Amino acid sequence: MDNMLYISMSGAKENMNALAVRANNIANVNTHGFKADFEQARSMQAFGEGLPTRVFAITESPGQDFTGGALQQTGNALDVAIQGDGWLSVMDDQNKESYTRSGSLHMGPTGELLTSSGRPVIGENGPIVIPTPVEQIKIHADGRIEVRPQGAPANALEEVDQLKLVNPDVRNLVKGYDGMFRQADGTPAAVDLNVQVAGGALETSNVSAVGELTGMINLQRQFEMQIKMMKTAEENDKASDSLLRIS
């Protein structure tokens, strides 16, 4: 009897975790460059005194859907979208290299190139700083950044840096709580000259709102079924107690 209760209880817990993952995906349906998370769980034997006759569900690190999102034209010279496979290198809060597909960039007060969340963008020799003041900025497909200083002729473009574009094996990437991706061993990825960007555009989230809502409905039904199993286990336990009293 306790085996049935144990399985249904742990299953209900994993359904709640899966609902949280789906809800987070829906919350980021409009977040540029966001990659949907997959909920993952597996069965595990409970070891203790005696034979391992009990099985429960355990959460595994969620995987991600690395499918590319659609390109949205913005016309902003500082917006970039990765075309195909690849990542934009940025500094995280611990000043370590991390990766994102969100290319909504802007200039800080002293010319530093930042993401929408304020993280410095990495270039050839560290964080990119654009000399100010400038009248024009152009980001080429290979990540080269050219600027036209204020007061300079229209054709006087100067190359100041180049985006560090990488393409590590996605099987070696882990997603942090800050939404940034890093290599599992913590080492920086090498520059990949084949990675291209589209200027004046952003990559949309790859989350399907309809698919996530459908998944949440199915998970809710599974949760209700697990609760019914727990109630059935309780009723069976009470019936067994009654039979023992009668005997």
C-alpha positions as CSV (number, residue, x, y, z in Angstrom):
1,M,0.0,0.0,0.0
2,D,2.8,2.4,0.9
3,N,4.4,1.7,-2.4
4,M,1.4,3.0,-4.3
5,L,1.3,6.1,-2.1
6,Y,5.1,6.7,-2.5
7,I,4.9,6.5,-6.3
8,S,1.9,8.8,-6.6
9,M,3.3,11.3,-4.1
10,S,6.7,11.6,-5.9
11,G,4.9,11.7,-9.3
12,A,2.7,14.6,-8.1
13,K,5.8,16.5,-6.9
14,E,7.5,16.1,-10.3
15,N,4.3,17.3,-12.1
16,M,4.5,20.5,-10.0
17,N,8.1,20.9,-11.0
18,A,7.2,20.4,-14.7
19,L,4.4,23.0,-14.4
20,A,6.9,25.5,-13.0
21,V,9.2,24.9,-16.1
22,R,6.3,25.3,-18.5
23,A,5.2,28.5,-16.7
24,N,8.7,29.9,-17.0
25,N,8.7,29.2,-20.7
26,I,5.4,31.0,-21.1
27,A,6.7,34.0,-19.1
28,N,9.6,34.3,-21.6
29,V,7.6,33.9,-24.8
30,N,8.5,37.5,-25.7
31,T,12.1,37.4,-24.4
32,H,14.5,37.8,-27.3
33,G,16.8,34.8,-27.9
34,F,15.2,32.7,-25.1
35,K,15.5,28.9,-25.5
36,A,12.6,26.8,-24.1
37,D,13.4,24.5,-21.2
38,F,12.3,20.8,-21.2
39,E,11.2,19.2,-17.9
40,Q,12.9,15.9,-17.2
41,A,12.4,13.3,-14.5
42,R,13.3,9.6,-14.2
43,S,12.5,6.7,-11.9
44,M,14.9,5.9,-9.0
45,Q,14.9,3.1,-6.5
46,A,14.8,4.1,-2.9
47,F,17.6,2.3,-1.0
48,G,17.5,1.7,2.7
49,E,17.2,-1.1,5.2
50,G,16.1,-4.3,3.4
51,L,15.4,-4.8,-0.2
52,P,15.0,-1.7,-2.5
53,T,11.3,-2.3,-3.3
54,R,10.3,1.3,-3.5
55,V,10.6,3.5,-6.6
56,F,10.2,7.3,-6.8
57,A,10.5,10.0,-9.4
58,I,13.5,12.3,-9.3
59,T,14.1,15.6,-11.2
60,E,17.0,15.8,-13.6
61,S,18.7,19.0,-14.9
62,P,16.3,20.4,-17.5
63,G,17.4,20.3,-21.2
64,Q,16.8,23.1,-23.7
65,D,15.3,23.4,-27.1
66,F,18.1,25.0,-29.2
67,T,15.9,25.5,-32.2
68,G,16.4,29.0,-33.6
69,G,13.7,31.6,-33.3
70,A,12.4,33.8,-36.0
71,L,14.2,37.0,-37.0
72,Q,12.5,40.3,-36.2
73,Q,13.6,43.4,-38.0
74,T,14.1,46.4,-35.7
75,G,16.2,48.8,-37.8
76,N,18.4,49.5,-34.7
77,A,22.1,49.5,-35.7
78,L,23.1,47.9,-32.4
79,D,20.6,45.0,-32.6
80,V,22.1,41.7,-33.8
81,A,20.7,38.3,-34.4
82,I,22.7,35.1,-34.7
83,Q,22.1,33.5,-38.1
84,G,22.0,29.7,-37.7
85,D,24.2,28.1,-35.0
86,G,26.3,30.2,-32.7
87,W,26.4,32.4,-29.6
88,L,27.3,35.9,-28.6
89,S,29.9,36.1,-25.8
90,V,29.2,38.3,-22.8
91,M,30.5,38.8,-19.2
92,D,28.3,37.5,-16.4
93,D,28.0,39.0,-12.9
94,Q,31.2,37.1,-11.8
95,N,33.1,38.6,-14.7
96,K,33.2,35.2,-16.4
97,E,32.4,34.4,-20.0
98,S,28.9,33.3,-20.8
99,Y,26.8,33.0,-23.9
100,T,23.5,34.3,-25.1
101,R,21.4,34.6,-28.3
102,S,19.8,37.8,-27.2
103,G,21.4,40.6,-29.3
104,S,19.6,43.6,-28.0
105,L,22.6,45.8,-27.4
106,H,23.1,49.4,-26.3
107,M,26.0,51.7,-25.3
108,G,26.7,52.6,-21.7
109,P,27.6,56.1,-20.5
110,T,31.3,55.6,-21.2
111,G,30.9,53.7,-24.5
112,E,30.9,50.2,-23.3
113,L,28.7,47.8,-25.4
114,L,26.1,46.2,-23.1
115,T,23.3,43.7,-23.5
116,S,19.7,44.7,-22.5
117,S,20.4,43.3,-19.0
118,G,23.6,45.4,-18.7
119,R,26.2,42.7,-19.3
120,P,29.3,43.7,-21.1
121,V,29.7,42.3,-24.6
122,I,33.1,40.5,-25.2
123,G,35.3,41.4,-28.2
124,E,38.7,40.4,-29.4
125,N,40.5,41.5,-26.2
126,G,37.8,41.7,-23.6
127,P,34.7,43.9,-23.1
128,I,34.0,46.1,-26.1
129,V,34.3,49.9,-25.5
130,I,33.3,52.1,-28.4
131,P,35.1,55.5,-28.6
132,T,32.6,58.4,-28.2
133,P,31.1,60.5,-29.5
134,V,30.1,58.7,-32.7
135,E,27.6,59.5,-35.4
136,Q,27.2,56.0,-36.9
137,I,27.8,52.5,-35.8
138,K,27.8,49.5,-38.2
139,I,28.0,45.8,-37.2
140,H,29.0,43.5,-40.1
141,A,27.9,39.9,-40.6
142,D,31.2,38.6,-39.3
143,G,30.8,40.7,-36.1
144,R,33.2,43.5,-37.0
145,I,32.2,46.8,-35.5
146,E,32.8,50.0,-37.5
147,V,32.1,53.6,-36.3
148,R,32.1,57.0,-37.8
149,P,33.4,59.6,-35.3
150,Q,31.4,62.7,-34.8
151,G,32.2,65.3,-37.4
152,A,34.0,62.8,-39.7
153,P,33.1,62.4,-43.4
154,A,30.3,59.9,-44.3
155,N,32.8,57.4,-45.7
156,A,35.2,57.6,-42.7
157,L,34.4,54.4,-41.0
158,E,36.9,53.0,-38.5
159,E,37.0,49.4,-37.2
160,V,37.1,49.4,-33.4
161,D,36.5,45.8,-32.4
162,Q,34.8,42.6,-33.3
163,L,32.2,40.6,-31.5
164,K,33.4,37.3,-30.1
165,L,31.1,34.8,-31.8
166,V,31.4,31.2,-30.7
167,N,29.7,27.9,-31.6
168,P,30.4,25.3,-28.8
169,D,28.8,21.9,-28.8
170,V,25.3,22.4,-27.3
171,R,25.7,19.1,-25.5
172,N,28.4,20.7,-23.3
173,L,26.4,23.8,-22.5
174,V,24.6,24.3,-19.2
175,K,22.1,27.0,-18.4
176,G,22.5,29.1,-15.3
177,Y,19.8,30.6,-13.1
178,D,20.5,33.9,-14.8
179,G,19.5,32.4,-18.1
180,M,23.0,32.5,-19.5
181,F,24.7,29.5,-21.0
182,R,28.2,28.3,-20.1
183,Q,30.4,25.4,-21.0
184,A,30.1,22.6,-18.4
185,D,33.9,22.6,-17.7
186,G,33.9,26.4,-17.2
187,T,36.4,27.0,-20.0
188,P,35.8,29.8,-22.6
189,A,34.8,28.7,-26.1
190,A,37.0,29.3,-29.0
191,V,36.1,31.9,-31.7
192,D,34.2,30.4,-34.7
193,L,34.7,32.5,-37.8
194,N,31.8,30.7,-39.5
195,V,29.2,32.3,-37.1
196,Q,27.3,35.1,-38.8
197,V,25.0,37.8,-37.4
198,A,22.2,39.9,-39.0
199,G,22.4,43.6,-38.1
200,G,19.3,45.5,-37.3
201,A,17.4,42.4,-36.2
202,L,16.7,40.3,-33.2
203,E,15.9,36.6,-32.7
204,T,12.6,36.0,-31.1
205,S,11.9,33.3,-28.4
206,N,11.4,29.8,-29.7
207,V,8.7,29.1,-27.2
208,S,5.3,28.0,-28.6
209,A,2.7,29.5,-26.3
210,V,0.0,27.1,-27.6
211,G,2.3,24.1,-27.1
212,E,3.2,25.2,-23.6
213,L,-0.4,25.8,-22.6
214,T,-1.4,22.4,-23.9
215,G,1.4,20.8,-22.0
216,M,0.3,22.5,-18.8
217,I,-3.2,21.2,-19.2
218,N,-1.9,17.7,-19.6
219,L,0.3,18.1,-16.5
220,Q,-2.6,19.4,-14.5
221,R,-4.6,16.3,-15.4
222,Q,-1.7,14.0,-14.5
223,F,-1.4,15.9,-11.1
224,E,-5.1,15.3,-10.4
225,M,-4.7,11.6,-11.2
226,Q,-1.8,11.3,-8.8
227,I,-3.9,13.0,-6.1
228,K,-6.7,10.5,-6.7
229,M,-4.3,7.7,-6.4
230,M,-3.2,9.0,-3.0
231,K,-6.8,9.2,-1.9
232,T,-7.4,5.7,-3.1
233,A,-4.4,4.5,-1.2
234,E,-5.8,6.2,2.0
235,E,-9.2,4.6,1.5
236,N,-7.7,1.2,1.0
237,D,-5.6,1.6,4.1
238,K,-8.7,2.5,6.1
239,A,-10.6,-0.5,4.7
240,S,-7.7,-2.8,5.7
241,D,-7.8,-1.4,9.2
242,S,-11.5,-2.1,9.5
243,L,-11.0,-5.7,8.4
244,L,-8.3,-6.2,11.0
245,R,-10.6,-4.8,13.7
246,I,-13.5,-7.1,12.7
247,S,-11.2,-10.2,12.7
